[in-house]
Amino acid sequence: MNILAVDDEFGVAHALAFALSNPARQLTLAFSADEALARVTHHSQSFDVVIIDHKMPRMSGIELVRRLRGVNFGGKIIVCPPT
């Protein structure tokens, strides 16, 4: 399973990486919505799941979902609610 985790907070992104680390999973981190969109559209490896922080600067998690669907991303998307 290939997972892309997107969070603008370095500590949270690495906590996700720690929590999701498993030999059966390939985890990629992105620290902005723009970086995540670039990884999905230009990455040779497809992602099964994208985990997105809802509140990020410049582009919200909801806007990222819209853009992912706009480039025909067919995987699952999980948006973490704001705290």
BELRALIN-V901354 format. One record per backbone hydrogen bond with DSSP energy under -0.5 kcal/mol. CO is the residue of the C=O (numbers start at 1). NH is the residue of the N-H. If there is no record, write none. Layout:
CO_NH, CO_NH
//
This chain:
1_3, 1_26, 2_48, 2_49, 3_5, 3_28, 4_51, 5_7, 5_30, 6_53, 8_10, 9_13, 10_14, 11_15, 12_16, 13_17, 14_18, 15_19, 16_20, 17_21, 22_25, 25_27, 26_3, 28_5, 30_7, 32_36, 33_37, 34_38, 35_39, 36_40, 37_41, 38_42, 39_43, 48_76, 49_4, 50_52, 50_78, 51_6, 52_80, 54_56, 54_61, 57_59, 60_64, 61_65, 62_66, 63_67, 64_68, 65_69, 66_70, 67_71, 68_71, 68_73, 69_72, 76_50, 78_52, 78_80, 80_54
//
